[in-house]
Amino acid sequence: MKNKITLFIVFFLLMIGNTLWAQQILLIGSDSKDQGKRGNADLIMVITVKNKEVKLTSILRDTYVYIKGYGNQKLNAAYRLGGRKLLISTINANFKTKLVSSIVTDFENTAKVIDCFGGITIHIDKGIHQYVNGYIEEQAHIKGVQLLPLTRTGTITLTGDQALAYARVRVPGTNYDDHARVERQKDVTKAVLSFALKNKSIALKNISELWLMIDSDINLGDYIKTFTTFLNKPSLPKSQVFPGDNYYTNERVNGVGLVLRIKDFKKASIALSTMIK
């Protein structure tokens, strides 16, 4: 089952702890279609907490890197090939970061979290409508149940599965490519976080249920501590994307597909380290 997005964010933010130093957590959204089997990492995001402030840094999944034991591949393949440990070590090895902790969530739990909050409000433009419904149909087939398609566009409240489908849309060669998908993932993330901030009693009511929906090496104490701290924050966290356009070229690699080839790993490493510190 494919995943995506972001409500994870509610979690990690949550679990990061009230620290006075910078702490980074790698959020991984798995696209596994079969229970018990790893898929690629469709969402790769570093959550930074420093001086009680939060930053979200998305790393583009098509970034072309060296994966130990497997050679040059897209970054998202590292999770499928070796799980969270290989994905973390791959980012650290290629970009000189020092990531240690992580959070993993998937397709089904992402939708459940959004439904716990009663859905989220997103603006859907006419051009993307058909693609969203295509993914909703696929998700319904995977789950073996009927799911509600979108019946109109504009600013509407989406169910968990509808929001998930919206964040999954990726149509190469159109305005809905991988870069745009990252922005949609951020839209969903911000909508979830905004709901939590405006509906603190509901968010706190679901805190233990949210914990059970994720796979993390962060302890429950830090999760609860950070969750409550986040809810007392007046604004949403800063979000950014790596690598920027000036750090890569678009290329097609035989056997791999379209990739983002880093021009200078030293410069890119400095940029990423600065973004997540």
N, C-alpha and C positions, 0 to 999 in steps of 0.2 A: 504494500500500500504506500502510495506516495505521500509525502509529507508537505510540510512547508511551514514556514513562517515563524511564528513569532510570539505568540502568546507565550512562547517559551520565555520571552523576555520578562514576562511577569515573574517568571520563576527565578531566573538568574539574578535579576536585579535583586531579587529577593534573597538569593542565597549568598550574596557576596560579603555580607558582614560590614559592620560599622568600622571601617579601618581608616587610619589617618595616612596610610601609604597607598601606593598604587597596587591594585590587585587585578589580574586579568583572568577571565573565565572564558573558555572557548565553548560557544553554543553551536551544537551540531544538529541539523534537521535532516534525518535520514529519509531517503525516498524508497525504502524497502517495500516491495509489493507483496512479499510473502512473510508471514509471521515467523520469527526465528532466524530469518536470513537478512544479512546486511545488504543495503543498497548503496548507491553513491551518496555523498553528502550534498544535498541540494541547497542547504543553508549553512554557511560557515560564517560565524560572527564572533568577534571578540568583545566581551563586555568588560569595561574597565571601571573600577570604583576607586576614586581617589578623593580624600578629604570630604567624604560623604556625597560626592558628585558622581554621576554615571555617564559613560560614553558608550555608544554602540558602533563598532567598526565592522562593516560587512566586507568579507574577502571574496572576490569574484571566483566562482567555482571553476571556470575555464582557464584559470591561470596555469601556465605550463611550467611544471617544476620537476625536479628529480626526486623520485620516490625510492628510497633504499630497498634494494632487492628486486625492483621492478622497472627501473629505468625512468625515462622521461614520460610523464603522463599529465593529464589534467589533475589539478589539486583534488577535486572531488572524488577521484578514484581511490585515493589513499584510505578513506574510511571503509570502502567496500573490500579493499585488499587486506587491511590489517586493523580495522576498528579505530577507536578513538586514539589509542596509543600511537599508531602509525600516522594518523592525520596530524596529531600534535607534534610528533617528532619531525614530520616532513616540513611543517611550517617553521619550526625552530631551526632546522638545518638549512633551509633555503633563505630565510630572512633574519636569521640571528636573533630571534625572539627567545623568550624564556617562559613560554606557556607551560602550565602544569595541570591545572584543574579544568574540568569540562562538564557540560550538561548535554545529554542526548535526548531528543524527543522524536516522535514520528507522526505520520499522517493521521492516524486515528485519534491519538491523544490531543493533537493540535485542535482538531474540530471539537472535541469534548470540552476543552478549556473555554473556547469561545461560547459554546452553548451554555456552560456554567454561568456565564455573564449575561445570558439572554441575547446573544448576538452582538454584532458591531455595526456601526454606521459608516458606509463607504460610498464615494461617488463612482458610479459605473458609467463610462461613456459608451455611446452606441457602437463604436468600432470593435470593442473588446467583448461585447455581449455574447456573440456566437461562440467564441473560444472558451469563455467561462462555462457555458452550458455543455460544451464538449467534454470538459474535465469533470463536470458534475455527473454526466452520464457514465464516464469511466469509473468514477468513484462508486457510483451506485452498483455497477457491475461487480467490482471488487468486493464490496460489502454484501452483495446479495440482497439489497433492499432498495426500495424506491426513495429517491431524494428529490427535493423540490428544485426545479430549474428556475432561472431568473425569468421573470415575465415582463420586466420593464427596466429601463435605465434611469440614470439620474442618481440622486442621493437616496439610498435605501438601506434598510437594516438587513444584514446578511446572517444566515445561520452559519454554524461552524463549517459545514461542508461547502457552502457557497463561498465563504471567505477563503477557505483553503484552495478551492478551484481558481478563484481570482488571483491568488498569489502564485499559482503554479503556471499560469499562462506564459508561454515562451514560443514566439513565432519568428524564427530567423528571417531576416530580410524585410521585416516590417517594423512598425513602431512598438511592437510588443516583443522585442528581443530580450536577451539575457540581462542586459543593463536595466531595461525597463522593468523586468521581473524583480530585480533587487529593490527598485523603488516601490513596487507593489507590496513586496514583503515588508518594507518599512512602513507603508501605509497601514497595513494590517496590524503591525506591531504597535504603532502609535495609537491606533484606534482602541486596541486592547488596554494599553496603559492608561489612555485617557479615561476609559470607562472605569478602570480600577480607582483612579484618582477622584472621580466624581461620585463613585458609589462604594465608598470605603467599607461600609458595613457588609455589603455583599462580598467584596473581595476578601475580607477577613473571615467571613463565614466559610469560604471555600479554600482557605489556606492549607488545611491538612489534605484535602482531596487533590489539590494541585501537586502537592509533594509526591503523592503516590503515582502520579501520571508521568513522572520524569525519571530518568536514569542519570544520577549524578554522583560524583565523588566528593561533593561538598556536604558537610554535616548538617543535620536538621536544625541545630541551634543557630548556626549562621543564617540558614534559610529564613527562619522565623524572625530573627533580629533584623535582617535586611528588608524583608517584606514589610514589616511595620514601619521601618524608617522610610522606605520608598513612598508609602502611602501618605506620609507627612510632608512630602516634597511638593512645592508649588508648581513645578513645571516638568515637562517631559525631558528625557535625556537627549543629549546631542547625538546625532547620527551622521556617519560618514562612510565612504566606500574606498576600498583599496583593491587593485592599484588604480591610480588616476590615469587619464588618457595619455599623459605625457610619459608614462613609465613602460608602455608596452606597444607592440604592433599586433594587428590581427593577421593570423596566418593559418593555413590549412596544412596539417601534418598527416601523412599517410598512416592509416591505422588508428589515428586518434581523433581526427576531425578538426573543426575550427578551434583555435586556441588563442590565448593572450600570451604572446612571447615577451618576457621581460627583457628590456633593452640593457639594463645595467643593474645586476642584483645588489651591488653595493649601495647604490643610490636608493633603490627600492626598499632595501632593508632599513636604511636610515629613516625613510619616510614612514614605513609601517611602525617602527619602534616609537617614532614621535607621536603618531596618531593614537597609539594604545597606551602610552605612558600615563 
